[in-house]
Amino acid sequence: RAAPVLTAQNLSHAAEAEGTMPPLALQAGVTYRIMAACEDRCGDVDLDLYDPTGRLIGRDVAVSDNPFIEVTPAVAATYTAYAWLADCKAAHCAVGVRAYRR
């Protein structure tokens, strides 16, 4: 049911801190919801998704600590998710990304 679960990463607090998550192996023609979540000390996490060529194919930059992107890949390949820590109330915030099949 669920696509591979990605491990959480700690991101140091800094404006626009960036964390690359482990690669996502996505199948062609399957709709996925890529979601990021942060501890309750985070006020805003942004999420980007890139295809295997490095082209941005999805982005959620709304003010939220639970951003998500829905995507249906045209080709089976490895995709890359980036969690952008835009607001955190602590020195370190844990951010995780997961991919779910729809």
N, C-alpha and C positions, 0 to 999 in steps of 0.2 A: 504494500500500500504506500508506504512512504519511501521517498528517494533517500539516498545516503544522508545520515545525520552528520552535521559538521561540528567540530569541537569548538568550544568557547575560547576566546582569546582575551587577554587583558590588554587594554589600551591605556597608555598614559594620558592624563588629562592635558589637553592642549587644544586650542581652537583648530578645528578641522583636522584633528588627528585621524590617521588612516590605518586600517588594519586589513590585510589580505587574508581571506579565509581559505581553507583547503579547497582544492578544485571540486567542481560539481560535474559528475558524469551524467548528462541528460540524454534522453532518448528522443529521436525525431517523432513529431506528431503527438507527443504527450504534453498536456498542459500541466505546468508546475506553478506552485506559489512558493517563491523564495522569501523567507521571512527573517528578520533580525530582531533580537530582543536584548534589552539591557537590564541591569539591576535597577532597583527603584531609585537609585541616586542619579540616574541619567535623565535628562530632560529632553534630549533630542539626538536621535541616531539616524543617519542617512544611509542609503543603500544603493549601490551601483551593481549592474551585472554586465559582463563583457563576454562576447562570443570568442571562439578559438583564435580569431584573427586580431583580437584586441579592440574590436568595434563595440562601443557602448550600445546595448540593446534594451536596457531597462534602468530606470532610476526612480527612487522615491526620496524626495528632499523635503517633504512636508514636515512640519514640526510635530514629531511623534517619537516615542521610545520603542515603537513596534512597527517599523516600516516594512512594506512588502512589495514585491514585483510579481506579476503573473506573466508567464512566457510559455509559448509553444514552439520549441526549436524546430527549424526546418531540417536540420541535420543532427544526427547523433554525434556528440563530441563532448569535450571537456570545456566547461565554462568557468569563469572566475567571478566571484562575488567580493565586493569591497564594502566593509562597514565603516562609515565615516562618523566619528564621534564629534558631534557639533556642540553638545552641552552636557557636562558632567559635574556633579556637585562634590566629587571626591578626587583624591590624588590618582586613583586608579579605578577604572570601571571595567567590568567584565561584559563582553558583548558576544553573543552567539548567533550563528546563522544556520537555518535549516531549510531544506527543500522538501516540499510535499507534492505528491502527484494529486491532481484534481480528479 
